[in-house]
Amino acid sequence: KTVDIRGSVLGENFSRFRLEYGAGTMPSNWITIVDSPTSPSSDLLGSLDTTTLPDGYYAIRLSATNIANKTVATSARLIFDNSAPAISLTAPVNGTVLGGKINLDGAVTDNNLKNYKVEYSPDSVNWNLIKTGAVPVANSTITVWDTTGLNGAYTIRITAQDAAGNASVYPLSLSVDNVVSDTSAAITNPAYGMVIANIVEVIGLANDT
């Protein structure tokens, strides 16, 4: 992202101003953005493309010099962040058939995480909130989804945003089956209480509709 740096350079006997940036909270090396003998015509002092720079702490320094070669300077500390939050799910696996309370295990991480939310939808149009959070999760249970009363195909969506406005979305498709009343199992042979010996063939039925 390109950052517009705004401020002012005022005073009589102006000679030149310089706008610089450096990596770290106390840079030892400064890189010039603007070095001009002309006083700024507006509050826009210069612009810096941060997409070519690694994420991290930076400082911006503005200095002004007069014709007597006297210099004053001021600086601001910033965090450059062009990386979207990282989202992963280790369980459940995409396409799994589950029911009851489902643990959503994985990670939501970012050095400058602002918030995240977990939602579910039967049609990928109408979304229902499961959880919101603002603390990164590292290889743990992100939330537990209680699917009581739900049946059919659903999509889980985890959305995360950081303080710089970068965002990520992680989708997962699941089938939910909480129908237990139509599930039956029965042994038809051998009969209950039968006295048996040797090898016996056990015959039964199991149905789930």
Secondary structure, 3 states (H helix, E strand, C coil): CEEEEECCCCCCCEEEEEEEEEECCCCCCCEEEEEECCCCCCCEEEEEEHHHCCCEEEEEEEEEEECCCCEEEEEEEEEECCCCCEEEEEECCCCCEECCEEEEEEEEECCCEEEEEEEEECCCCCCEEEEEECCCEEEEEEEEEECCCCCEEEEEEEEEEECCCCEEEEEEEEEECCCCCCEEEEEEECCCCCCCCCCCCCEEEEEEC
